Amino acid sequence: MRVVTGIRPTGPLHIGNYLATIKQYVELQKQNECIFFIADLHGITTPYEIKSYRKEVLQKAVDVLAAGIDPERCILYIQSEIKEITELAWLLSIVTPAGDLRRMTQFKEKAKKYPKNVNAGLLNYPILMSADILIYKADLVPVGKDQKQHLELARTIARRFNKRFGETLKIPKPLISESSAKIMSLKNPRKKMSKSDPEDTYISIFDEPEMIKKKVMSAVTDTGRSIKYDPRKKPGISNLLNIYSIFSGESIRDLEKKFKKKGYADFKKSLIKLLTDKFEPFRRKRKELAAREIYVKEILKQGAKKARVLAEATMEEVRKKMGIV
Ligand code: TRP
């Protein structure tokens, strides 16, 4: 199957993110034809740092490569490199119901969050996203729950296009990842781990050992002293148990047994060691790639070259169907 998905360029790759996105993509790339890109044109719909943006986008490419995206197995590129996508976005806007755009939850949320910056790009965000997907005739699109509505719109747009201009675009299927919801903030375990919260509330897969130690040690625990999974009464320990279980592969039940006679401090120490060891390859790979900028840029260039061939083929068809030279 052909799998296509975009990765937001800004913010750190915290463990909640990682589990919901890259970890899944690394699995998908083993069996499928995967196309991944850094969505730099989506990233500018909300306020951003102009001077450092290019660097952030490249850093994100380094991060996903360090986290296991394999350029030998899939296509990786920067969205803005494929001009055909922005062209398709315009053409798709012709079959996009304007009312649907205004009803999108993400649009409403972002418009509320940035009342001084309710630009048309924020409104048209899902059209560009549809172009990202439809241009490759994708079969499957892995996204987080928050993007499900956008994917439904992409399907609607494809159907409307086909109805009006003739069978051309493939209707993609969503693959919704649920796991990010389960990793909670280290400081407020009733709230999801989020990259827009202060740094001490999340762990990044690239955190140095001292940082992991500091964050885990200062993570909120609960009253009492038993290591027991009870998200309602003991949300702090339950969250840490869940993280432990995911990265060790041990069941929560087994962990409860293992730490039955131990206190919070021992449990945390063990978790620190686990995460430090588990993330070591990520840190190492990231440092390696950081020192090889030319190599990374070449990967992205080759990725864009391959993607462009596929994109151009769809565009020729789309232009013809729409009666545009
Ligand atoms: N909007 C997606 C997000 O916020 C990123 C994205 C851009 C995307 N284009 C895409 C995801 C196409 C899937 C397919 O995470």
Boltz pocket constraint, residues with backbone or C-beta under 6 A from the ligand:
constraints:
  - pocket:
      binder: B
      contacts: [[A, 4], [A, 5], [A, 6], [A, 7], [A, 8], [A, 39], [A, 42], [A, 128], [A, 129], [A, 130], [A, 132], [A, 133], [A, 141], [A, 142], [A, 143], [A, 147]]
      max_distance: 6.0
